[in-house]
Amino acid sequence: MAKNKTQEPNIVKRPPIVVVMGHIDHGKSTLLDFIRKANVVEGEAGGITQHLSAYVANHTTKEGNTEAITFLDTPGHEAFQKMRLRGADLADVAILVVSAEDGVKPQTMEALASIEAAGIPFIVAINKIDKPGADLPRTQSSLIESGIYIEGMGGDIPWTAISAKEGTGVNELLDLVVLTADLADLTADTNAPAEGKVIEAKLDKKRGNTATLIVSKGTLRSGEFVVSGKSFSPVRIMEDFAGRTIKEAGLSVPVKIVGWNETPNVGDNFVTVANKKAAEELISLIEDKKVAQSGEASQLPTVPLLIKADVSGTIDAILHELAKFESDRISVKIIDTAVGDVSVADVQNVSATKNAIIVGFNVKVERPAQDLAERLGVEIDTFKIIYELSEWLNTALKNRTPTREEEVVTGRAKIIRHFSVQRYTHVLGGRVEEGVIKLGQEVRIMRRDIKIGEGEIKNIQQAKSDVNEVKEGEFGMQLQTKTEIAAGDHIEAFDTVIN
């Protein structure tokens, strides 16, 4: 297999990769907007960031040094936990944004768990200090109560107060980022073959399969081939985060590569080789990745589900929501996950099985696909906001869950006398031991805790009067059953509940 020509190592300081994390609406994207002087918040559906993105900013420290910093913007909504984990795993330093109005929230703690799992240092940015409801002491107390021990409050976690909207304190925050990165002593070899991770991938209708990569080692150069899993691409069209064409990408730099044979899996590593033949040889050595349930095939009714999204990372979020659905009466089978609009082929893919669902996120449904779906009874629903998709998906699966009859025992009684029997109707005397025995109920007839038969209560009397139920004491009843009953047997009365 052909390899890139090796060179003498050139170990240099690597710019830090910084992930910005925190609870939804606490100002993560607003902070990045101020840093990169570009507004993407208003363009997000529902006002929340739903893709992982990467940007590079140059910061001049108070000492006068200019430092490059790569920022990752991760979604705050709970459904995007996998994307946050991926961001934290890739980053060198994290900024945990906490609102001075709200303090620590559930997704703040989820973000903290992701940071701790990645084992990276972090800085707390207390945001929205410009708001009328800002309360810095209360927010500091909220952090301490949540186990986030900041400097000046008995801990060693660096923090600063900022207004992402107005830019107050942002320079001080970036100084802390540079200092934290320097303490981590980030270095890498610029002469090594480029390696890194895929942080986003999608099918562009005009340009084909594209993917965003972060270079963590070496230098990525035009003319090479990148390989990730079973996907590969020539490095012909390479763009920086601003969409400008570039010929090479160095350490910690995010780049978009156009021309993949298929979209790579988000979160996978990538490597570089010299040419297409080397790429194909490398792929032939990689074992196919298979997504399959372990164990024997489920005997439960199956709902086939096909997921289409605009980018690969969003599929993670949909699968996260799907994982919340639990049932012992239905099995969800993922037929396929892919990027791009819903097509006729997608409808045909799921139409062979009843109850098929196609879920689309930030994609369109081609008109022929919609027409075919209506003829074949395939349900298609598309969404732009993840929590709306989550609510709909949960309802759709519940509506496809078959009902089940369940026997709920209401009472138990002991047979103390058998008076007579005529045409399978037994006249009995009994005593309630627990619960309630009701007219019309079915019963299990038990002898020494072993079921010997079943019957139905046709009449109940207590104090010589017909009653609908009896809760205590002795009573008489007519029980219809083909089972031979004797004094000392027990009956368990039950209701049949459909759920």
C-alpha positions as CSV (number, residue, x, y, z in Angstrom):
1,M,0.0,0.0,0.0
2,A,1.4,3.4,-0.9
3,K,2.3,5.8,1.9
4,N,2.9,9.4,2.2
5,K,6.6,10.3,2.1
6,T,7.8,10.7,5.7
7,Q,9.8,13.7,6.8
8,E,11.8,14.7,9.9
9,P,9.4,15.5,12.8
10,N,8.7,19.1,13.3
11,I,7.2,19.5,16.8
12,V,5.5,22.8,17.3
13,K,3.0,24.5,19.6
14,R,-0.6,23.6,18.5
15,P,-3.5,26.1,18.7
16,P,-6.1,25.0,21.3
17,I,-9.4,23.5,20.2
18,V,-12.1,25.0,22.5
19,V,-15.6,23.6,23.0
20,V,-18.3,26.0,24.2
21,M,-20.9,24.2,26.3
22,G,-23.8,24.9,28.6
23,H,-27.5,24.9,29.1
24,I,-29.8,26.0,26.2
25,D,-30.3,29.7,25.9
26,H,-27.4,30.6,28.2
27,G,-25.6,32.3,25.4
28,K,-23.1,29.9,23.9
29,S,-23.8,30.9,20.3
30,T,-24.0,34.6,21.2
31,L,-20.5,34.3,22.7
32,L,-19.1,32.7,19.5
33,D,-21.0,35.3,17.4
34,F,-19.2,38.1,19.2
35,I,-15.8,36.4,18.8
36,R,-16.1,35.6,15.1
37,K,-18.2,38.7,14.3
38,A,-20.8,36.6,12.4
39,N,-24.4,36.1,13.4
40,V,-25.7,32.5,13.1
41,V,-28.1,32.5,16.0
42,E,-31.0,34.0,14.1
43,G,-30.6,31.5,11.3
44,E,-31.2,28.5,13.6
45,A,-34.7,27.0,13.7
46,G,-36.3,27.7,17.1
47,G,-33.3,29.8,18.1
48,I,-31.2,26.8,19.1
49,T,-28.0,25.5,17.6
50,Q,-28.6,22.1,16.1
51,H,-25.3,21.4,14.3
52,L,-21.7,21.1,15.5
53,S,-19.7,23.8,13.8
54,A,-16.0,25.0,14.0
55,Y,-14.4,28.4,13.6
56,V,-11.0,29.9,14.0
57,A,-10.4,33.2,15.8
58,N,-7.2,35.2,16.4
59,H,-6.9,36.7,19.9
60,T,-4.3,39.3,20.9
61,T,-3.4,38.7,24.6
62,K,-2.7,41.4,27.1
63,E,1.0,40.7,26.6
64,G,0.6,41.6,22.9
65,N,0.9,38.1,21.5
66,T,-1.5,36.9,18.7
67,E,-2.9,33.4,19.3
68,A,-5.1,31.3,17.0
69,I,-8.0,29.5,18.8
70,T,-10.3,27.0,17.2
71,F,-13.8,27.1,18.6
72,L,-16.4,24.3,18.5
73,D,-20.1,25.3,18.9
74,T,-22.2,22.5,20.2
75,P,-26.0,22.4,20.7
76,G,-27.3,22.8,24.2
77,H,-30.6,20.9,23.7
78,E,-30.6,17.7,25.7
79,A,-31.3,15.6,22.6
80,F,-27.8,16.5,21.2
81,Q,-25.9,14.9,24.0
82,K,-23.9,12.7,21.6
83,M,-22.8,15.8,19.6
84,R,-21.7,17.5,22.9
85,L,-19.8,14.4,23.9
86,R,-18.1,14.3,20.5
87,G,-17.2,18.0,20.8
88,A,-15.7,17.5,24.3
89,D,-13.8,14.5,23.2
90,L,-12.1,16.5,20.4
91,A,-11.4,19.6,22.4
92,D,-8.4,20.6,24.5
93,V,-10.2,23.2,26.7
94,A,-13.9,23.8,27.5
95,I,-15.8,26.9,28.3
96,L,-18.8,26.2,30.4
97,V,-21.3,29.0,29.9
98,V,-23.7,29.7,32.8
99,S,-26.4,32.4,32.8
100,A,-26.1,35.0,35.6
101,E,-29.9,35.0,35.6
102,D,-30.6,31.3,35.8
103,G,-27.5,29.8,37.4
104,V,-26.8,26.1,37.0
105,K,-29.4,24.1,35.0
106,P,-29.8,20.4,34.1
107,Q,-28.0,20.7,30.8
108,T,-25.2,22.6,32.6
109,M,-24.6,19.5,34.6
110,E,-24.8,17.3,31.5
111,A,-22.2,19.5,29.8
112,L,-20.0,19.3,32.9
113,A,-20.3,15.5,32.8
114,S,-19.2,15.5,29.1
115,I,-16.2,17.7,30.0
116,E,-15.2,15.5,32.9
117,A,-15.6,12.3,30.8
118,A,-13.3,13.9,28.2
119,G,-10.8,14.8,31.0
120,I,-10.1,18.3,29.7
121,P,-9.6,21.5,31.7
122,F,-12.4,24.1,31.6
123,I,-13.2,27.7,32.4
124,V,-16.6,29.0,33.7
125,A,-18.0,32.0,31.8
126,I,-20.8,33.6,33.8
127,N,-22.8,35.2,31.0
128,K,-25.6,37.8,30.7
129,I,-24.2,40.1,33.4
130,D,-25.8,43.0,31.4
131,K,-29.3,41.6,32.1
132,P,-31.6,43.2,34.8
133,G,-32.1,39.9,36.5
134,A,-28.4,39.1,36.7
135,D,-27.3,38.0,40.2
136,L,-23.6,37.2,40.3
137,P,-23.3,36.1,43.9
138,R,-26.4,33.8,43.5
139,T,-24.9,32.3,40.4
140,Q,-21.6,31.7,42.1
141,S,-23.4,30.0,45.0
142,S,-25.3,27.9,42.4
143,L,-22.0,26.7,41.0
144,I,-20.5,25.8,44.4
145,E,-23.7,24.0,45.4
146,S,-23.4,21.9,42.1
147,G,-19.8,20.9,42.9
148,I,-18.2,23.4,40.5
149,Y,-15.7,25.0,42.8
150,I,-14.5,28.2,41.1
151,E,-11.5,30.3,42.1
152,G,-12.2,32.7,45.0
153,M,-14.9,30.4,46.3
154,G,-12.8,27.7,47.7
155,G,-11.8,26.1,44.4
156,D,-9.3,26.3,41.5
157,I,-11.6,26.4,38.4
158,P,-10.9,29.7,36.6
159,W,-13.9,31.9,35.8
160,T,-14.9,35.3,34.5
161,A,-18.0,37.3,34.2
162,I,-19.0,38.3,30.7
163,S,-21.7,39.8,28.5
164,A,-21.6,37.9,25.3
165,K,-24.0,40.3,23.7
166,E,-22.0,43.4,24.5
167,G,-18.6,41.8,24.6
168,T,-17.8,42.8,28.2
169,G,-15.2,40.4,29.7
170,V,-14.7,38.4,26.5
171,N,-11.0,39.4,26.1
172,E,-10.4,38.3,29.7
173,L,-12.1,35.0,28.9
174,L,-9.9,34.5,25.9
175,D,-6.8,35.3,27.9
176,L,-7.8,32.5,30.3
177,V,-8.3,30.1,27.4
178,V,-4.7,30.9,26.1
179,L,-3.3,30.5,29.6
180,T,-5.1,27.2,30.2
181,A,-3.9,25.9,26.8
182,D,-0.3,26.9,27.6
183,L,-0.5,25.0,30.8
184,A,-1.6,21.9,28.9
185,D,1.5,22.2,26.6
186,L,-0.2,21.4,23.4
187,T,2.2,20.2,20.7
188,A,2.1,18.2,17.5
189,D,4.2,17.3,14.4
190,T,3.4,19.4,11.4
191,N,5.3,17.0,9.1
192,A,3.4,13.9,10.0
193,P,0.6,12.6,7.7
194,A,-2.6,14.5,8.6
195,E,-5.0,12.9,11.1
196,G,-8.0,14.0,12.9
197,K,-11.8,13.6,13.3
198,V,-14.9,14.1,11.2
199,I,-17.1,16.6,13.0
200,E,-19.9,17.0,10.4
201,A,-21.0,15.4,7.1
202,K,-23.8,16.0,4.7
203,L,-25.0,15.6,1.1
204,D,-24.9,18.9,-0.7
205,K,-27.3,18.8,-3.7
206,K,-25.0,20.9,-5.8
207,R,-21.6,19.7,-4.6
208,G,-22.2,16.1,-3.5
209,N,-20.9,14.6,-0.3
210,T,-19.1,17.0,2.0
211,A,-17.5,16.6,5.4
212,T,-15.9,19.0,8.0
213,L,-12.7,17.7,9.5
214,I,-10.5,18.9,12.3
215,V,-6.8,18.3,11.8
216,S,-5.2,17.2,15.1
217,K,-1.9,15.9,13.7
218,G,0.2,16.8,10.7
219,T,-0.7,19.0,7.7
220,L,-3.4,18.2,5.2
221,R,-2.4,19.1,1.7
222,S,-4.1,19.4,-1.6
223,G,-3.5,16.3,-3.8
224,E,-3.7,13.8,-1.0
225,F,-6.6,11.5,-0.2
226,V,-8.5,11.4,3.1
227,V,-9.9,8.1,4.4
228,S,-12.5,7.7,7.2
229,G,-14.0,4.3,7.7
230,K,-15.2,3.1,4.3
231,S,-15.4,6.7,3.0
232,F,-12.6,8.5,1.1
233,S,-12.2,11.7,-0.8
234,P,-9.5,13.4,-2.9
235,V,-8.3,16.6,-1.4
236,R,-9.2,18.7,-4.4
237,I,-11.8,21.1,-3.0
238,M,-10.7,22.1,0.5
239,E,-12.2,25.2,2.2
240,D,-11.6,26.9,5.5
241,F,-14.4,27.7,8.0
242,A,-15.2,30.9,6.0
243,G,-15.7,29.0,2.7
244,R,-12.4,30.2,1.2
245,T,-10.4,27.7,-0.9
246,I,-7.2,26.7,0.6
247,K,-4.3,24.4,-0.5
248,E,-3.3,23.1,3.0
249,A,-4.6,23.0,6.5
250,G,-2.4,22.9,9.6
251,L,-2.9,21.9,13.2
252,S,-6.3,22.4,14.9
253,V,-7.7,23.8,11.7
254,P,-11.3,22.9,10.6
255,V,-11.7,22.3,6.9
256,K,-14.5,21.2,4.6
257,I,-13.6,18.6,2.0
258,V,-15.9,18.1,-1.0
259,G,-16.0,14.9,-3.1
260,W,-16.4,11.9,-0.8
261,N,-17.5,8.7,-2.3
262,E,-20.1,8.5,0.5
263,T,-20.6,10.6,3.6
264,P,-18.3,9.5,6.4
265,N,-19.6,8.8,9.9
266,V,-19.5,11.8,12.2
267,G,-17.1,11.2,15.1
268,D,-14.8,8.8,13.2
269,N,-11.1,9.4,12.8
270,F,-9.6,10.2,9.4
271,V,-6.1,9.6,8.0
272,T,-4.4,10.6,4.8
273,V,-2.8,8.6,2.1
274,A,-1.0,9.5,-1.1
275,N,-3.5,8.4,-3.8
276,K,-6.7,6.7,-4.6
277,K,-5.2,3.3,-4.9
278,A,-3.8,3.6,-1.4
279,A,-7.2,4.8,-0.1
280,E,-8.9,1.7,-1.6
281,E,-6.3,-0.6,-0.3
282,L,-6.7,0.9,3.2
283,I,-10.5,0.6,3.1
284,S,-10.3,-3.0,2.0
285,L,-8.5,-3.7,5.3
286,I,-11.2,-2.1,7.4
287,E,-13.9,-4.4,8.6
288,D,-17.4,-3.3,7.7
289,K,-19.2,-1.5,10.5
290,K,-22.5,-3.2,11.2
291,V,-25.3,-1.8,13.3
292,A,-27.4,-4.8,14.5
293,Q,-29.1,-5.9,17.6
294,S,-27.4,-8.6,19.6
295,G,-29.1,-11.9,20.4
296,E,-32.0,-13.6,18.6
297,A,-34.4,-11.6,16.4
298,S,-37.2,-10.0,18.3
299,Q,-40.6,-11.7,18.2
300,L,-42.4,-8.5,18.9
301,P,-44.4,-6.5,16.3
302,T,-41.9,-4.3,14.5
303,V,-42.1,-0.7,13.4
304,P,-39.6,0.0,10.6
305,L,-38.1,3.5,10.8
306,L,-36.0,5.3,8.2
307,I,-34.3,8.5,9.3
308,K,-33.2,11.3,6.9
309,A,-31.5,14.4,8.0
310,D,-29.6,17.4,6.5
311,V,-26.3,16.4,8.3
312,S,-25.0,13.3,10.0
313,G,-24.7,14.8,13.4
314,T,-28.4,15.4,13.7
315,I,-29.0,11.6,13.2
316,D,-27.2,11.1,16.5
317,A,-29.7,13.3,18.2
318,I,-32.7,11.5,16.7
319,L,-31.3,8.2,17.7
320,H,-30.8,9.6,21.2
321,E,-34.5,10.5,21.3
322,L,-35.5,7.1,20.0
323,A,-33.5,5.4,22.7
324,K,-35.8,6.9,25.3
325,F,-38.8,4.9,24.0
326,E,-39.1,1.7,25.9
327,S,-41.7,-1.0,25.3
328,D,-42.0,-4.8,25.9
329,R,-44.7,-4.9,23.2
330,I,-43.1,-3.3,20.2
331,S,-39.7,-3.4,18.5
332,V,-38.3,-0.4,16.5
333,K,-36.1,-1.4,13.6
334,I,-33.9,1.2,12.0
335,I,-34.0,0.5,8.3
336,D,-31.5,3.1,7.3
337,T,-30.1,6.5,8.3
338,A,-28.8,8.9,5.7
339,V,-28.4,12.5,4.8
340,G,-30.5,14.2,2.0
341,D,-34.1,14.7,1.1
342,V,-36.7,11.9,1.3
343,S,-36.8,10.1,-2.1
344,V,-38.9,7.5,-3.9
345,A,-36.2,5.0,-3.0
346,D,-36.6,5.7,0.7
347,V,-40.4,5.1,0.5
348,Q,-39.8,1.8,-1.4
349,N,-37.2,0.8,1.2
350,V,-39.8,0.8,4.1
351,S,-43.0,0.0,2.3
352,A,-42.8,-3.8,2.5
353,T,-43.6,-3.7,6.2
354,K,-46.7,-2.3,7.8
355,N,-46.5,0.7,10.2
356,A,-43.5,2.1,8.4
357,I,-42.4,5.6,9.4
358,I,-39.9,8.0,7.6
359,V,-38.7,10.8,9.8
360,G,-37.0,13.8,8.2
361,F,-35.1,16.6,9.9
362,N,-34.3,19.8,8.0
363,V,-35.0,18.0,4.7
364,K,-37.7,18.1,2.1
365,V,-39.9,15.4,0.7
366,E,-39.6,15.0,-3.1
367,R,-43.0,15.2,-4.7
368,P,-42.9,11.7,-6.3
369,A,-41.9,10.3,-2.9
370,Q,-44.9,11.9,-1.3
371,D,-47.3,10.6,-3.9
372,L,-45.9,7.1,-3.6
373,A,-46.0,7.2,0.2
374,E,-49.7,8.1,0.1
375,R,-50.4,5.2,-2.2
376,L,-48.5,2.7,-0.1
377,G,-49.5,3.9,3.3
378,V,-46.1,5.0,4.4
379,E,-46.1,7.8,6.9
380,I,-43.6,10.7,6.4
381,D,-43.1,13.6,8.8
382,T,-40.5,16.3,8.7
383,F,-39.3,18.6,11.4
384,K,-37.0,21.6,12.0
385,I,-36.9,21.6,15.8
386,I,-35.6,18.5,17.6
387,Y,-38.0,18.6,20.6
388,E,-41.0,18.7,18.3
389,L,-39.7,15.7,16.5
390,S,-39.2,14.0,19.9
391,E,-42.8,14.5,20.9
392,W,-44.2,13.4,17.6
393,L,-42.0,10.3,17.5
394,N,-43.0,9.2,21.0
395,T,-46.7,9.6,20.1
396,A,-46.3,7.8,16.7
397,L,-44.7,4.8,18.3
398,K,-47.2,4.6,21.1
399,N,-50.0,4.7,18.5
400,R,-48.5,1.6,16.9
401,T,-48.1,-0.3,20.1
402,P,-50.6,-3.2,20.3
403,T,-52.9,-3.3,23.2
404,R,-52.5,-6.1,25.8
405,E,-54.9,-7.7,28.2
406,E,-53.7,-8.0,31.8
407,E,-55.4,-9.8,34.7
408,V,-55.4,-7.7,37.8
409,V,-56.3,-9.6,41.0
410,T,-58.8,-7.7,43.2
411,G,-59.5,-10.2,46.0
412,R,-59.0,-13.7,47.4
413,A,-61.5,-15.8,49.3
414,K,-61.5,-19.3,50.9
415,I,-64.3,-21.8,50.1
416,I,-65.7,-23.0,53.5
417,R,-68.6,-25.0,52.2
418,H,-69.9,-26.6,49.0
419,F,-73.7,-26.7,49.1
420,S,-74.7,-28.0,45.7
421,V,-74.0,-28.0,42.0
422,Q,-76.4,-28.0,39.0
423,R,-75.4,-27.6,35.3
424,Y,-71.9,-26.4,36.3
425,T,-73.3,-23.8,38.7
426,H,-72.0,-24.4,42.2
427,V,-73.6,-22.9,45.3
428,L,-70.8,-22.1,47.7
429,G,-70.1,-20.5,51.0
430,G,-66.9,-18.5,51.3
431,R,-65.0,-16.0,53.4
432,V,-63.0,-13.0,52.1
433,E,-59.4,-13.1,53.1
434,E,-58.2,-10.0,51.2
435,G,-59.4,-7.4,48.7
436,V,-62.8,-7.4,47.1
437,I,-64.9,-10.1,45.3
438,K,-67.3,-8.6,42.7
439,L,-70.3,-9.9,40.8
440,G,-69.5,-11.0,37.2
441,Q,-65.8,-11.4,37.9
442,E,-63.8,-14.2,36.5
443,V,-61.9,-16.2,39.1
444,R,-59.0,-18.7,39.3
445,I,-59.7,-21.7,41.5
446,M,-56.6,-22.6,43.6
447,R,-55.9,-25.8,45.6
448,R,-52.8,-25.6,47.8
449,D,-51.6,-22.6,45.6
450,I,-52.0,-24.6,42.4
451,K,-54.5,-23.5,39.8
452,I,-57.0,-26.2,39.1
453,G,-59.6,-24.3,37.0
454,E,-61.4,-21.1,36.3
455,G,-65.0,-19.8,36.7
456,E,-67.3,-16.8,36.7
457,I,-69.3,-15.4,39.7
458,K,-73.0,-15.3,38.8
459,N,-74.4,-14.2,42.1
460,I,-73.2,-12.9,45.5
461,Q,-75.3,-12.8,48.7
462,Q,-74.4,-11.4,52.1
463,A,-76.8,-11.2,55.1
464,K,-79.4,-13.0,52.8
465,S,-79.4,-10.1,50.3
466,D,-78.0,-10.0,46.8
467,V,-75.0,-7.7,46.6
468,N,-72.7,-6.5,43.8
469,E,-69.5,-7.0,45.9
470,V,-68.2,-8.2,49.2
471,K,-65.1,-6.9,51.0
472,E,-65.1,-8.8,54.3
473,G,-66.7,-11.6,56.2
474,E,-68.6,-14.6,55.0
475,F,-70.8,-14.7,52.0
476,G,-72.6,-17.0,49.6
477,M,-72.2,-17.2,45.9
478,Q,-73.1,-19.0,42.7
479,L,-70.0,-19.9,40.7
480,Q,-70.1,-21.2,37.2
481,T,-67.3,-23.7,36.4
482,K,-66.6,-27.2,35.2
483,T,-64.0,-27.7,37.9
484,E,-64.9,-29.7,40.9
485,I,-64.6,-27.5,44.0
486,A,-64.2,-28.6,47.6
487,A,-64.1,-26.9,50.9
488,G,-60.6,-25.5,51.6
489,D,-60.1,-24.4,48.0
490,H,-59.5,-20.7,47.3
491,I,-60.6,-18.4,44.6
492,E,-58.7,-15.4,43.2
493,A,-61.0,-12.9,41.6
494,F,-59.5,-10.7,38.8
495,D,-60.4,-7.9,36.4
496,T,-59.2,-8.0,32.8
497,V,-57.6,-4.7,32.0
498,I,-56.6,-3.6,28.5
499,N,-53.6,-1.4,28.2
